[in-house]
Amino acid sequence: MFDSGVGGLSVLREIRSLLPNESLMYVADSGHVPYGEKSPEFIRERCRVLAAFLLSQGAKALVLACNTATVAGVAELRELYPQLPLVGMEPAVKPAAAATQSGVVGVLATTGTLKSAKFAALLDRFASDVRVITQPCPGLVERIEAGELDAAATRELLQGYVAPLLAEGCDTLILGCTHYPFIKPLLRSLVPESVSLIDTGAAVARQVQRLLAERDLLATGPAQPAQFWSSGEPQAMQHVLPLLWGSAARVCALP
Ligand code: DGL
């Protein structure tokens, strides 16, 4: 699995809990985080590099644990590796459209995800009967990378992004970036109890399980300890791993 940084660990946790026999490898592209404001061409290049690295380490399947990388790069990776079980992520528009009572859904995601043609197609397909209000959240990923999950500055930033969505009557908020589940408790404290928060980590884990089962690739265990690489400062990731992954582990520099 890979992400622009540590956000994809929210998805890795779902996979660990559903598929405890699988040996997991995770690359944080923290040397290039955030992806949210970068060009699709740049992100596609990173997708090619990171996918090739994980395959060279023996990965039997690949998860793009990043909405922004998926909208930019998943199609090209599918062309490059047509046989590989490959799972990408997209904001949970369909379940949100089904869940809303007020008919107004808010989407918190990166600029790159919200500007993409893939996201526009998702809205056309599943959200024709509801009003969807999009909210890019620049700066939030950096706070989460630093492990500042409930710091005052993070709260203030998030409050500024969420208040307009609530003012428009949103009763359902989509967490359209894999970093955001880590600030779900903070978000919960900023919105009324009646507002639903929807993310896709668990659904992605089930999709990985389905693809592996179809190809008879499910591991019987025991799993190897999860392996971590970072293209940024390995120490920085090592520092936040206990908080975000739940236990300490060594992080290697991405070669
Ligand atoms: N975690 C990513 C996502 O799901 C990208 C965040 C970023 O690097 O801007 O979109």
Residues whose N, C-alpha, C, O or C-beta is under 5 A from the ligand:
A	BS01	DGL	S4 G7 V33 P34 Y35 G36 A65 C66 N67 T68 T110 V141 G176 C177 T178 H179
